[in-house]
Amino acid sequence: MKVLFILNGAPYGDERSYNGLRLAGALGKREGNTVRVFLMGDAAVTAKGGQKVPEGFYNLQLMLGKVARASAQSVGVCGTCMDARGITAAELMEGAHRGSLDELADWSEWAEQVLVF
C-alpha cells in the first residue's frame, strides 16, 4: 500500500506529529508498504537538523529519519512554510528536501491512502 502522511502540527507541544510519525513508522515496517511524509505549517520544523531534546523525551527528527531511510525522497517539507519559519534547505536533516505544493499534489495522486495529522 502507498500511504502519504501530511503533518501540520508543531513537532513538540502537542502530539499530532508524534502520533503521525509513530503510525508512519509502523506502516513503513510492513512488507509491501511505501510511506511518504509531507510537512506543512509548524510541522516543517520537524525536519530541522540538530534537534536536542531532554533525556527521556521523544525526538521527532530521529523518528522522521527512520521514514526517510526506508525510501528515497520520502520526506518533503513545504518550501513556503520553511521560508515563513526561516528554515533553509541546508538546515534540513539528511533525507528531507524542500518540497512544493505541486509535489504534494503529485504525491496525493500517487498515494492509495492520505492521512492528515
Secondary structure, 3 states (H helix, E strand, C coil): CEEEEEECCCCCCCCHHHHHHHHHHHHHHCCCCEEEEEECHHHHHHHECCCCCCCCCCCHHHHHHHHHHHCCCCEEEEHHHHHHCCCCHHHECCCEEEECHHHHHHHHHHCCEEEEC
